[in-house]
Each structure stands twice: as C-alpha cells, then as structure tokens.
Amino acid sequence: MKFTIDIEMTPEELRESLGLPDVSSLHDEMINTIRDRMHQGVEGYDPVTLFKPFLTSGLGTVEGFQKLMFGLMNQYTRPSKKRRD
C-alpha cells in the first residue's frame, strides 16, 4: 500500500512543529556585523579574513569536511573481508 500526504506550511511553522529554535535574530546580527566590517574596511577589504572566524568556529573547515567524506566513501568502496559463497 502506498499513499501520499501533502502538507502546506511555512518554514516558520515547520521549524516550530519540529521544536527547532528561532535563529533569525542571530542571523540578522551576524549579517549586520559582516556588513559593518565590510563598510569599515572598504579600502583593503579582504573577504577571506572577514569570514574566517565564522568558518572555523562552525562545523569545521572545508578540508575537514572533504576528509570526512573521502573517508566515508573509501570505507564503503573497499571490498569486504568476509566473502559469501
């Protein structure tokens, strides 16, 4: 048996129904901080140094994520030591 249920809701309603926190104020604060730093350093503006604190304090660096993904892919592509005959 197969059936489909369609539910129409806004992202805010979905977030609330899943019990996730509202981070819109945090998002606005981060964007304003980035915007202020950009305006302060218009001359000699370097986007890499601007975003570096946000990238390294989050889930990790891109290189770390790539290593994780390659490790997972290698784990699943290796032949199994146990053979079924």
N, C-alpha and C positions, 0 to 999 in steps of 0.2 A: 504494500500500500504506500502510496506517495501522495503527499499533499503539501501545499504551499500557503504560507501566511504572509501577507503584506502588511506592514505596519508603517504608517506615516508619522514621523516625529521630527522635531528639530534637533540639531546637535545638542542644544542645551537640555532638552527633555531626555535624550538618550543618556547624557552624562549623569543627570540626576537619577534616572532609573537604575543605572549601574552603581550609583553611590560614589562616583568619582568627584574629586574636589573641583571647585571653580577656580581655575588659574588665570582667568582673563586679566585680573588686576596685576598679577605678576608679569604676564606677557606684556601688558601696556607699560609697566615700569621698566622692563628690560629694553623695549623698543625706544622709550624716551631717553634712557641712559645712553644707548648706542647713538641715537640722533644727536644728543648733546655733545658727545665725544667727537662725532663727525664734524659738527659745527665749530667746536673749539680748535680742532686740528685740521682745518681746511687746507692750510699750507703744510705740506709734508704728511698728508693723510696716508696711513698705511692700514689697509683693511685686515691684514693678517694679524698684526699686533692688537687691533681692536677686538677681534673675535676670539683670540687665543684664550682668554680667561673663561669664556663661555664654552669653548670646545673641550678643554682639558678637564673641566670640573663636571662635565656631563657624563655620558655613558662611556667615554673613553675616546681615544683618538681614532682616526680613520684607519691607521695602520694596525692598531689593536683589533679593530673590528674585522679587518681583512684577514689577519692571522687566525682569528676565531673561525671565520667562515671557511678558510682553506683547511684548517684542522678538521672541521666537521665533514667537509667534502672528502678529504683523504680517508677519514675513518670509515665512511660508507662506501668508498670505491675500492678499498682493499679486499682481496679475496678472503673469505672466511677460512680459519684454520680447520674447522670441522667440516668434513665432507659428508654429504648424504649420498649413499649409494643405493 
